[in-house]
Amino acid sequence: MSGSFRNLLWLIPLGLLVSSPLWKGAAAEFLAPRGGYDAAAEQLFTQERQDFVMENVVLTFTSKGQQTWTVRAAQARTGASDREIDMSTVHAVYSKAGDDPITVTSRSGSYQLDEKHLILRDDVVLVKPVQHEELRSSLLHYYDAGKQLVSPGDVTINGPTFKLRGGQMEYDVSNKAYDFGRRVHVVM
């Protein structure tokens, strides 16, 4: 008897499949989302930008729980996307415990939130007060992932005993090491 019952069990899925035109519409209506879903409204909401303009802004950046950068700007606003901040009249200070402070000023800059990439433009002046060094460039990038300061253009560095002019420069903040990509001219 149990063998014949087992043989009849395959009739249940077959019966559901054959009768699906009768109950499929009611089940789909019951399982449909409620609340008036509007695809056009959702698309507008996802495309809407969160623009802002603020005066006298202070941004602080941390790395591994320690504050590394304090960036002050006369004005900050939304950049090309809402994940980018454009700034004007920038004054930034790098001060990590155990490292010498670095001060950077520029006329404008931007910060890309996703890449943790700080870009300073127009009359960039980097000062290392402990070493009495001053670096000047037209563009300076800071990449938080590699702790690198990069100037793709020409730089001049004035120290107490030297004056250096060079091309592309990379400065590793962790090692305090310079790397120049093109010819360097030093007067001591």
Contact map, one row per residue, 1 for C-alpha under 8 A:
11111000000000000000000000000000000000000000000000000000000000000000000000000000000000000000000000000000000000000000000000000000000000000000000000000000000000000000000000000000000000000000
11111100000000000000000000000000000000000000000000000000000000000000000000000000000000000000000000000000000000000000000000000000000000000000000000000000000000000000000000000000000000000000
11111110000000000000000000000000000000000000000000000000000000000000000000000000000000000000000000000000000000000000000000000000000000000000000000000000000000000000000000000000000000000000
11111111000000000000000000000000000000000000000000000000000000000000000000000000000000000000000000000000000000000000000000000000000000000000000000000000000000000000000000000000000000000000
11111111100000000000000000000000000000000000000000000000000000000000000000000000000000000000000000000000000000000000000000000000000000000000000000000000000000000000000000000000000000000000
01111111110000000000000000000000000000000000000000000000000000000000000000000000000000000000000000000000000000000000000000000000000000000000000000000000000000000000000000000000000000000000
00111111110000000000000000000000000000000000000000000000000000000000000000000000000000000000000000000000000000000000000000000000000000000000000000000000000000000000000000000000000000000000
00011111111100000000000000000000000000000000000000000000000000000000000000000000000000000000000000000000000000000000000000000000000000000000000000000000000000000000000000000000000000000000
00001111111100000000000000000000000000000000000000000000000000000000000000000000000000000000000000000000000000000000000000000000000000000000000000000000000000000000000000000000000000000000
00000111111111000000000000000000000000000000000000000000000000000000000000000000000000000000000000000000000000000000000000000000000000000000000000000000000000000000000000000000000000000000
00000001111111100000000000000000000000000000000000000000000000000000000000000000000000000000000000000000000000000000000000000000000000000000000000000000000000000000000000000000000000000000
00000001111111110000000000000000000000000000000000000000000000000000000000000000000000000000000000000000000000000000000000000000000000000000000000000000000000000000000000000000000000000000
00000000011111111000000000000000000000000000000000000000000000000000000000000000000000000000000000000000000000000000000000000000000000000000000000000000000000000000000000000000000000000000
00000000011111111100000000000000000000000000000000000000000000000000000000000000000000000000000000000000000000000000000000000000000000000000000000000000000000000000000000000000000000000000
00000000001111111110000000000000000000000000000000000000000000000000000000000000000000000000000000000000000000000000000000000000000000000000000000000000000000000000000000000000000000000000
00000000000111111111000000000000000000000000000000000000000000000000000000000000000000000000000000000000000000000000000000000000000000000000000000000000000000000000000000000000000000000000
00000000000011111111000000000000000000000000000000000000000000000000000000000000000000000000000000000000000000000000000000000000000000000000000000000000000000000000000000000000000000000000
00000000000001111111100000000000000000000000000000000000000000000000000000000000000000000000000000000000000000000000000000000000000000000000000000000000000000000000000000000000000000000000
00000000000000111111111000000000000000000000000000000000000000000000000000000000000000000000000000000000000000000000000000000000000000000000000000000000000000000000000000000000000000000000
00000000000000011111111100000000000000000000000000000000000000000000000000000000000000000000000000000000000000000000000000000000000000000000000000000000000000000000000000000000000000000000
00000000000000000111111110000000000000000000000000000000000000000000000000000000000000000000000000000000000000000000000000000000000000000000000000000000000000000000000000000000000000000000
00000000000000000011111110000000000000000000000000000000000000000000000000000000000000000000000000000000000000000000000000000000000000000000000000000000000000000000000000000000000000000000
00000000000000000011111111100000000000000000000000000000000000000000000000000000000000000000000000000000000000000000000000000000000000000000000000000000000000000000000000000000000000000000
00000000000000000001111111110000000000000000000000000000000000000000000000000000000000000000000000000000000000000000000000000000000000000000000000000000000000000000000000000000000000000000
00000000000000000000111111111000000000000000000000000000000000000000000000000000000000000000000000000000000000000000000000000000000000000000000000000000000000000000000000000000000000000000
00000000000000000000001111111100000000000000000000000000000000000000000000000000000000000000000000000000000000000000000000000000000000000000000000000000000000000000000000000000000000000000
00000000000000000000001111111110000000000000000000000000000000000000000000000000000000000000000000000000000000000000000000000000000000000000000000000000000000000000000000000000000000000000
00000000000000000000000111111111000000000000000000000000000000000000000000000000000000000000000000000000000000000000000000000000000000000000000000000000000000000000000000000000000000000000
00000000000000000000000011111111000000000000000000000000000000000000000000000000000000000000000000000000000000000000000000000000000000000000000000000000000000000000000000000000000000000000
00000000000000000000000001111111000000000000000000000000000000000000000000000000000000000000000000000000000000000000000000000000000000000000000000000000000000000000000000000000000000000000
00000000000000000000000000111111100000000000000000000000000000000000000000000000000000000000000000000000000000000000000000000000000000000000000000000000000000000000000000000000000000000000
00000000000000000000000000011111110000000000000000000000000000000000000000000000000000000000000000000000000000000000000000000000000000000000000000000000000000000000000000000000000000000000
00000000000000000000000000000011111110000000000000000000000000000000000000000000000000000000000000000000000000000000000000000000000000000000000000000000000000000000000000000000000000000000
00000000000000000000000000000001111110000000000000000000000000000000000000000000000000000000000000000000000000000000000000000000000000000000000000000000000000000000000000000000000000000000
00000000000000000000000000000000111110000000000000000000000000000000000000000000000000000000000000000000000000000000000000000000000000000000000000000000000000000000000000000000000000000000
00000000000000000000000000000000111111000000000000000000000000000000000000000000000000000000000000000000000000000000000000000000000000000000000000000000000000000000000000000000000000000000
00000000000000000000000000000000111111100000000000000000000000000000000000000000000000000000000000000000000000000000000000000000000000000000000000000000000000000000000000000000000000000000
00000000000000000000000000000000000111111100000000000000000000000000000000000000000000000000000000000000000000000000000000000000000000000000000000000000000000000000000000000000000000000000
00000000000000000000000000000000000011111110000000000000000000000000000000000000000000000000000000000000000000000000000000000000000000000000000000000000000000000000000000000000000000000000
00000000000000000000000000000000000001111111000000000000000000000000000000000000000000000000000000000000000000000000000000000000000000000000000000000000000000000000000000000000000000000000
00000000000000000000000000000000000001111111100000000000000000000000000000000000000000000000000000000000000000000000000000000000000000000000000000000000000000000000000000000000000000000000
00000000000000000000000000000000000001111111110000000000000000000000000000000000000000000000000000000000000000000000000000000000000000000000000000000000000000000000000000000000000000000000
00000000000000000000000000000000000000111111111000000000000000000000000000000000000000000000000000000000000000000000000000000000000000000000000000000000000000000000000000000000000000000000
00000000000000000000000000000000000000011111111100000000000000000000000000000000000000000000000000000000000000000000000000000000000000000000000000000000000000000000000000000000000000000000
00000000000000000000000000000000000000001111111100000000000000000000000000000000000000000000000000000000000000000000000000000000000000000000000000000000000000000000000000000000000000000000
00000000000000000000000000000000000000000111111100000000000000000000000000000000000000000000000000000000000000000000000000000000000000000000000000000000000000000000000000000000000000000000
00000000000000000000000000000000000000000011111110000000000000000000000000000000000000000000000000000000000000000000000000000000000000000000000000000000000000000000000000000000000000000000
00000000000000000000000000000000000000000001111111000000000000000000000000000000000000000000000000000000000000000000000000000000000000000000000000000000000000000000000000000000000000000000
00000000000000000000000000000000000000000000001111100000000000000000000000000000110000000000000000000000000000000000000000000000000000000000000000000000000000000000000000000000000000000000
00000000000000000000000000000000000000000000000111110000000000000000000000000100010000000000000000000000000000000000000000000000000000000000000000000000000000000000000000000000000000000000
00000000000000000000000000000000000000000000000011111000000000000000000000001100010000000000000000000000000000000000000000000000000000000000000000000000000000000000000000000000000000000000
00000000000000000000000000000000000000000000000001111100000000000000000000011100000000000000000000000000000000000000000000000000000000000000000000000000000000000000000000000000000000000000
00000000000000000000000000000000000000000000000000111110000000000000000000111100000000000000000000000000000000000000000000000000000000000000000000000000000000000000000000000000000000000000
00000000000000000000000000000000000000000000000000011111100000000000000000111000000000000000000000000000000000000000000000000000000000000000000000000000000000000000000000000000000000000000
00000000000000000000000000000000000000000000000000001111100000000000000011110000000000000000000000000000000000000000000000000000000000000000000000000000000000000000000000000000000000000000
00000000000000000000000000000000000000000000000000000111110000000000000111110000000000000000000000000000000000000000000000000000000000000000000000000000000000000000000000000000000000000000
00000000000000000000000000000000000000000000000000000111111000000000000111110000000000000000000000000000000000000000000000000000000000000000000000000000000000000000000000000000000000000000
00000000000000000000000000000000000000000000000000000001111100000000011110000000000000000000000000000000000000000000000000000000000000000000000000000000000000000000000000000000000000000000
00000000000000000000000000000000000000000000000000000000111110000000111100000000000000000000000000000000000000000000000000000000000000000000000000000000000000000000000000000000000000000000
00000000000000000000000000000000000000000000000000000000011111000011111000000000000000000000000000000000000000000000000000000000000000000000000000000000000000000000000000000000000000000000
00000000000000000000000000000000000000000000000000000000001111100011110000000000000000000000000000000000000000000000000000000000000000000000000000000000000000000000000000000000000000000000
00000000000000000000000000000000000000000000000000000000000111111111100000000000000000000000000000000000000000000000000000000000000000000000000000000000000000000000000000000000000000000000
00000000000000000000000000000000000000000000000000000000000011111111000000000000000000000000000000000000000000000000000000000000000000000000000000000000000000000000000000000000000000000000
00000000000000000000000000000000000000000000000000000000000001111100000000000000000000000000000000000000000000000000000000000000000000000000000000000000000000000000000000000000000000000000
00000000000000000000000000000000000000000000000000000000000001111110000000000000000000000000000000000000000000000000000000000000000000000000000000000000000000000000000000000000000000000000
00000000000000000000000000000000000000000000000000000000000001111111000000000000000000000000000110000000000000000000000000000000000000000000000000000000000000000000000000000000000000000000
00000000000000000000000000000000000000000000000000000000000111101111110000000000000000000000001100000000000000000000000000000000000000000000000000000000000000000000000000000000000000000000
00000000000000000000000000000000000000000000000000000000000111100111110000000000000000000000011100000000000000000000000000000000000000000000000000000000000000000000000000000000000000000000
00000000000000000000000000000000000000000000000000000000001111000011111000000000000000000001111100000000000000000000000000000000000000000000000000000000000000000000000000000000000000000000
00000000000000000000000000000000000000000000000000000000011110000011111100000000000000000001110000000000000000000000000000000000000000000000000000000000000000000000000000000000000000000000
00000000000000000000000000000000000000000000000000000000011100000000111110000000000000000111100000000000000000000000000000000000000000000000000000000000000000000000000000000000000000000000
00000000000000000000000000000000000000000000000000000001111000000000011111000000000000000111000000000000000000000000000000000000000000000000000000000000000000000000000000000000000000000000
00000000000000000000000000000000000000000000000000000011110000000000001111110000000000111110000000000000000000000000000000000000000000000000000000000000000000000000000000000000000000000000
00000000000000000000000000000000000000000000000000000011100000000000000111110000000000111100000000000000000000000000000000000000000000000000000000000000000000000000000000000000000000000000
00000000000000000000000000000000000000000000000000001111100000000000000011111000000000111000000000000000000000000000000000000000000000000000000000000000000000000000000000000000000000000000
00000000000000000000000000000000000000000000000000011111100000000000000011111100000011110000000000000000000000000000000000000000000000000000000000000000000000000000000000000000000000000000
00000000000000000000000000000000000000000000000000111100000000000000000000111110000011100000000000000000000000000000000000000000000000000000000000000000000000000000000000000000000000000000
00000000000000000000000000000000000000000000000001111000000000000000000000011111111111000000000000000000000000000000000000000000000000000000000000000000000000000000000000000000000000000000
00000000000000000000000000000000000000000000000000000000000000000000000000001111111111000000000000000000000001000000000000000000000000000000000000000000000000000000000000000000000000000000
00000000000000000000000000000000000000000000000000000000000000000000000000000111110100000000000000000000000000000000000000000000000000000000000000000000000000000000000000000000000000000000
00000000000000000000000000000000000000000000000010000000000000000000000000000111111100000000000000000000000000000000000000000000000000000000000000000000000000000000000000000000000000000000
00000000000000000000000000000000000000000000000011100000000000000000000000000111111110000000000000000000000000000000000000000000000000000000000000000000000000000000000000000000000000000000
00000000000000000000000000000000000000000000000000000000000000000000000000000110111110000000000000000000000000011100000000000000000000000000000000000000000000000000000000000000000000000000
00000000000000000000000000000000000000000000000000000000000000000000000000000111111111000000000000000000000001111000000000000000000000000000000000000000000000000000000000000000000000000000
00000000000000000000000000000000000000000000000000000000000000000000000000011110011111100000000000000000000001111000000000000000000000000000000000000000000000000000000000000000000000000000
00000000000000000000000000000000000000000000000000000000000000000000000000011110000111110000000000000000000111100000000000000000000000000000000000000000000000000000000000000000000000000000
00000000000000000000000000000000000000000000000000000000000000000000000011111000000011111100000000000000000111000000000000000000000000000000000000000000000000000000000000000000000000000000
00000000000000000000000000000000000000000000000000000000000000000000000011110000000001111100000000000000011110000000000000000000000000000000000000000000000000000000000000000000000000000000
00000000000000000000000000000000000000000000000000000000000000000000000011100000000000111110000000000000111110000000000000000000000000000000000000000000000000000000000000000000000000000000
00000000000000000000000000000000000000000000000000000000000000000000001111000000000000111111000000000001111110000000000100000000000000000000000000000000000000000000000000000000000000000000
00000000000000000000000000000000000000000000000000000000000000000000001110000000000000001111100000000011110000000000000000000000000000000000000000000000000000000000000000000000000000000000
00000000000000000000000000000000000000000000000000000000000000000000111100000000000000000111110000000011100000000000000000000000000000000000000000000000000000000000000000000000000000000000
00000000000000000000000000000000000000000000000000000000000000000000111000000000000000000011111000001111000000000000000000000000000000000000000000000000000000000000000000000000000000000000
00000000000000000000000000000000000000000000000000000000000000000001110000000000000000000001111100001110000000000000000000000000000000000000000000000000000000000000000000000000000000000000
00000000000000000000000000000000000000000000000000000000000000000011100000000000000000000000111110111100000000000000000000000000000000000000000000000000000000000000000000000000000000000000
00000000000000000000000000000000000000000000000000000000000000000111100000000000000000000000011111111000000000000000000000000000000000000000000000000000000000000000000000000000000000000000
00000000000000000000000000000000000000000000000000000000000000000100000000000000000000000000001111100000000000000000000000000000000000000000000000000000000000000000000000000000000000000000
00000000000000000000000000000000000000000000000000000000000000000000000000000000000000000000000111110000000000000000000000000000000000000000000000000000000000000000000000000000000000000000
00000000000000000000000000000000000000000000000000000000000000000000000000000000000000000000001111111000000000000000000000000000000000000000000000000000000000000000000000000000000000000000
00000000000000000000000000000000000000000000000000000000000000000000000000000000000000000000001101111100000000000000000000000001010000000000000000000000000000000000000000000000000000000000
00000000000000000000000000000000000000000000000000000000000000000000000000000000000000000000111100111110000000000000000000000001110000000000000000000000000000000000000000000000000000000000
00000000000000000000000000000000000000000000000000000000000000000000000000000000000000000000111000011111000000000000000000000111100000000000000000000000000000000000000000000000000000000000
00000000000000000000000000000000000000000000000000000000000000000000000000000000000000000011110000001111100000000000000000000111000000000000000000000000000000000000000000000000000000000000
00000000000000000000000000000000000000000000000000000000000000000000000000000000000000000111100000000111110000000000000000011110000000000000000000000000000000000000000000000000000000000000
00000000000000000000000000000000000000000000000000000000000000000000000000000000000000001111000000000011111000000000000000111100000000000000000000000000000000000000000000000000000000000000
00000000000000000000000000000000000000000000000000000000000000000000000000000000000000011110000000000001111110000000000111111000000000000000000000000000000000000000000000000000000000000000
00000000000000000000000000000000000000000000000000000000000000000000000000000000000000011100000000000000111110000000000111110000000000000000000000000000000000000000000000000000000000000000
00000000000000000000000000000000000000000000000000000000000000000000000000000000000001111100000000000000011111000000000111000000000000000000000000000000000000000000000000000000000000000000
00000000000000000000000000000000000000000000000000000000000000000000000000000000000001111100000000000000011111100000011110000000000000000000000000000000000000000000000000000000000000000000
00000000000000000000000000000000000000000000000000000000000000000000000000000010000111100000000000000000000111110000011100000000000000000000000000000000000000000000000000000000000000000000
00000000000000000000000000000000000000000000000000000000000000000000000000000000000111000000000000000000000011111001111000000000000000000000000000000000000000000000000000000000000000000000
00000000000000000000000000000000000000000000000000000000000000000000000000000000001110000000000000000000000001111111110000000000000000000000000000000000000000000000000000000000000000000000
00000000000000000000000000000000000000000000000000000000000000000000000000000000001110000000000000000000000000111111100000000000000000000000000000000000000000000000000000000000000000000000
00000000000000000000000000000000000000000000000000000000000000000000000000000000001000000000000000000000000000011111100000000000000000000000000000000000000000000000000000000000000000000000
00000000000000000000000000000000000000000000000000000000000000000000000000000000000000000000000000000000000000011111100000000000000000000000001000000000000000000000000000000000000000000000
00000000000000000000000000000000000000000000000000000000000000000000000000000000000000000000000000000000000000111111110000000000000000000000001110000000000000000000000000000000000000000000
00000000000000000000000000000000000000000000000000000000000000000000000000000000000000000000000000000000000000111111111000000000000000000000111100000000000000000000000000000000000000000000
00000000000000000000000000000000000000000000000000000000000000000000000000000000000000000000000000000000000011110001111100000000000000000000111000000000000000000000000000000000000000000000
00000000000000000000000000000000000000000000000000000000000000000000000000000000000000000000000000000000000011100000111110000000000000000011110000000000000000000000000000000000000000000000
00000000000000000000000000000000000000000000000000000000000000000000000000000000000000000100000000000000011111000000011111010000000000000011100000000000000000000000000000000000000000000000
00000000000000000000000000000000000000000000000000000000000000000000000000000000000000000000000000000000011110000000001111110000000000000111000000000000000000000000000000000000000000000000
00000000000000000000000000000000000000000000000000000000000000000000000000000000000000000000000000000000011100000000000111110000000000001110000000000000000000000000000000000000000000000000
00000000000000000000000000000000000000000000000000000000000000000000000000000000000000000000000000000000111000000000000011111000000000011110000000000000000000000000000000000000000000000000
00000000000000000000000000000000000000000000000000000000000000000000000000000000000000000000000000000001111000000000000111111100000000011111000000000000000000000000000000000000000000000000
00000000000000000000000000000000000000000000000000000000000000000000000000000000000000000000000000000001110000000000000000111110000001111000000000000000000000000000000000000000000000000000
00000000000000000000000000000000000000000000000000000000000000000000000000000000000000000000000000000111100000000000000000011111000001110000000000000000000000000000000000000000000000000000
00000000000000000000000000000000000000000000000000000000000000000000000000000000000000000000000000000111000000000000000000001111100111100000000000000000000000000000000000000000000000000000
00000000000000000000000000000000000000000000000000000000000000000000000000000000000000000000000000011110000000000000000000000111111111000000000000000000000000000000000000000000000000000000
00000000000000000000000000000000000000000000000000000000000000000000000000000000000000000000000000001100000000000000000000000011111110000000000000000000000000000000000000000000000000000000
00000000000000000000000000000000000000000000000000000000000000000000000000000000000000000000000000011000000000000000000000000001111110000000000000000000000000000000000000000000000000000000
00000000000000000000000000000000000000000000000000000000000000000000000000000000000000000000000000000000000000000000000000000001111110000000000000000000000000100000000000000000000000000000
00000000000000000000000000000000000000000000000000000000000000000000000000000000000000000000000000000000000000000000000000000011111111000000000000000000000000110000000000000000000000000000
00000000000000000000000000000000000000000000000000000000000000000000000000000000000000000000000000000000000000000000000000000011111111100000000000000000000011110000000000000000000000000000
00000000000000000000000000000000000000000000000000000000000000000000000000000000000000000000000000000000000000000000000000001111000111110000000000000000000011100000000000000000000000000000
00000000000000000000000000000000000000000000000000000000000000000000000000000000000000000000000000000000000000000000000000001110000011111000000000000000001111000000000000000000000000000000
00000000000000000000000000000000000000000000000000000000000000000000000000000000000000000000000000000000000000000000000000111100000001111100000000000000001110000000000000000000000000000000
00000000000000000000000000000000000000000000000000000000000000000000000000000000000000000000000000000000000000000000000001111000000000111111000000000010111100000000000000000000000000000000
00000000000000000000000000000000000000000000000000000000000000000000000000000000000000000000000000000000000000000000000011110000000000011111000000000000111000000000000000000000000000000000
00000000000000000000000000000000000000000000000000000000000000000000000000000000000000000000000000000000000000000000001111110000000000001111100000000011100000000000000000000000000000000000
00000000000000000000000000000000000000000000000000000000000000000000000000000000000000000000000000000000000000000000001110010000000000001111110000001111000000000000000000000000000000000000
00000000000000000000000000000000000000000000000000000000000000000000000000000000000000000000000000000000000000000000111100000000000000000011111000011110000000000000000000000000000000000000
00000000000000000000000000000000000000000000000000000000000000000000000000000000000000000000000000000000000000000000111000000000000000000001111100111100000000000000000000000000000000000000
00000000000000000000000000000000000000000000000000000000000000000000000000000000000000000000000000000000000000000011110000000000000000000000111111111000000000000000000000000000000000000000
00000000000000000000000000000000000000000000000000000000000000000000000000000000000000000000000000000000000000000001100000000000000000000000011111110000000000000000000000000000000000000000
00000000000000000000000000000000000000000000000000000000000000000000000000000000000000000000000000000000000000000001000000000000000000000000001111110000000000000000000000000000000000000000
00000000000000000000000000000000000000000000000000000000000000000000000000000000000000000000000000000000000000000000000000000000000000000000001111110000000000000000000000010000000000000000
00000000000000000000000000000000000000000000000000000000000000000000000000000000000000000000000000000000000000000000000000000000000000000000011111111000000000000000000000011100000000000000
00000000000000000000000000000000000000000000000000000000000000000000000000000000000000000000000000000000000000000000000000000000000000000000111111111100000000000000000001111000000000000000
00000000000000000000000000000000000000000000000000000000000000000000000000000000000000000000000000000000000000000000000000000000000000000001111000111110000000000000000001111000000000000000
00000000000000000000000000000000000000000000000000000000000000000000000000000000000000000000000000000000000000000000000000000000000000000001110000011111000000000000000111100000000000000000
00000000000000000000000000000000000000000000000000000000000000000000000000000000000000000000000000000000000000000000000000000000000000001011100000001111111000000000000111000000000000000000
00000000000000000000000000000000000000000000000000000000000000000000000000000000000000000000000000000000000000000000000000000000000000000011000000000111110000000000001110000000000000000000
00000000000000000000000000000000000000000000000000000000000000000000000000000000000000000000000000000000000000000000000000000000000000001110000000000011111000000000001110000000000000000000
00000000000000000000000000000000000000000000000000000000000000000000000000000000000000000000000000000000000000000000000000000000000000001100000000000011111100000000111110000000000000000000
00000000000000000000000000000000000000000000000000000000000000000000000000000000000000000000000000000000000000000000000000000000000000111100000000000010111110000000111110000000000000000000
00000000000000000000000000000000000000000000000000000000000000000000000000000000000000000000000000000000000000000000000000000000000000111000000000000000011111000011110000000000000000000000
00000000000000000000000000000000000000000000000000000000000000000000000000000000000000000000000000000000000000000000000000000000000011110000000000000000001111100011100000000000000000000000
00000000000000000000000000000000000000000000000000000000000000000000000000000000000000000000000000000000000000000000000000000000000011100000000000000000000111110111000000000000000000000000
00000000000000000000000000000000000000000000000000000000000000000000000000000000000000000000000000000000000000000000000000000000001111000000000000000000000011111110000000000000000000000000
00000000000000000000000000000000000000000000000000000000000000000000000000000000000000000000000000000000000000000000000000000000000110000000000000000000000001111100000000000000000000000000
00000000000000000000000000000000000000000000000000000000000000000000000000000000000000000000000000000000000000000000000000000000000000000000000000000000000000111110000000000000000000000001
00000000000000000000000000000000000000000000000000000000000000000000000000000000000000000000000000000000000000000000000000000000000000000000000000000000000001111111000000000000000000000111
00000000000000000000000000000000000000000000000000000000000000000000000000000000000000000000000000000000000000000000000000000000000000000000000000000000000111101111100000000000000000000111
00000000000000000000000000000000000000000000000000000000000000000000000000000000000000000000000000000000000000000000000000000000000000000000000000000000000111000111110000000000000000011110
00000000000000000000000000000000000000000000000000000000000000000000000000000000000000000000000000000000000000000000000000000000000000000000000000000000011110000011111000000000000000011100
00000000000000000000000000000000000000000000000000000000000000000000000000000000000000000000000000000000000000000000000000000000000000000000000000000000011100000001111110000000000101111000
00000000000000000000000000000000000000000000000000000000000000000000000000000000000000000000000000000000000000000000000000000000000000000000000000000001111000000000111110000000000111110000
00000000000000000000000000000000000000000000000000000000000000000000000000000000000000000000000000000000000000000000000000000000000000000000000000000111111000000000011111000000000111000000
00000000000000000000000000000000000000000000000000000000000000000000000000000000000000000000000000000000000000000000000000000000000000000000000000000111111000000000011111100000011110000000
00000000000000000000000000000000000000000000000000000000000000000000000000000000000000000000000000000000000000000000000000000000000000000000000000011110000000000000000111110000011100000000
00000000000000000000000000000000000000000000000000000000000000000000000000000000000000000000000000000000000000000000000000000000000000000000000000011100000000000000000011111001111000000000
00000000000000000000000000000000000000000000000000000000000000000000000000000000000000000000000000000000000000000000000000000000000000000000000001111000000000000000000001111111110000000000
00000000000000000000000000000000000000000000000000000000000000000000000000000000000000000000000000000000000000000000000000000000000000000000000000111000000000000000000000111111100000000000
00000000000000000000000000000000000000000000000000000000000000000000000000000000000000000000000000000000000000000000000000000000000000000000000000100000000000000000000000011111000000000000
00000000000000000000000000000000000000000000000000000000000000000000000000000000000000000000000000000000000000000000000000000000000000000000000000000000000000000000000000011111100000000000
00000000000000000000000000000000000000000000000000000000000000000000000000000000000000000000000000000000000000000000000000000000000000000000000000000000000000000000000000111111110000000000
00000000000000000000000000000000000000000000000000000000000000000000000000000000000000000000000000000000000000000000000000000000000000000000000000000000000000000000000000111011111000000000
00000000000000000000000000000000000000000000000000000000000000000000000000000000000000000000000000000000000000000000000000000000000000000000000000000000000000000000000011110001111100000000
00000000000000000000000000000000000000000000000000000000000000000000000000000000000000000000000000000000000000000000000000000000000000000000000000000000000000000000000011100000111110000000
00000000000000000000000000000000000000000000000000000000000000000000000000000000000000000000000000000000000000000000000000000000000000000000000000000000000000000000011111000000011111110000
00000000000000000000000000000000000000000000000000000000000000000000000000000000000000000000000000000000000000000000000000000000000000000000000000000000000000000000001110000000001111100000
00000000000000000000000000000000000000000000000000000000000000000000000000000000000000000000000000000000000000000000000000000000000000000000000000000000000000000000011100000000000111110000
00000000000000000000000000000000000000000000000000000000000000000000000000000000000000000000000000000000000000000000000000000000000000000000000000000000000000000000011000000000000111111000
00000000000000000000000000000000000000000000000000000000000000000000000000000000000000000000000000000000000000000000000000000000000000000000000000000000000000000001111000000000000101111100
00000000000000000000000000000000000000000000000000000000000000000000000000000000000000000000000000000000000000000000000000000000000000000000000000000000000000000001110000000000000000111110
00000000000000000000000000000000000000000000000000000000000000000000000000000000000000000000000000000000000000000000000000000000000000000000000000000000000000000111100000000000000000011111
00000000000000000000000000000000000000000000000000000000000000000000000000000000000000000000000000000000000000000000000000000000000000000000000000000000000000000111000000000000000000001111
00000000000000000000000000000000000000000000000000000000000000000000000000000000000000000000000000000000000000000000000000000000000000000000000000000000000000001110000000000000000000000111
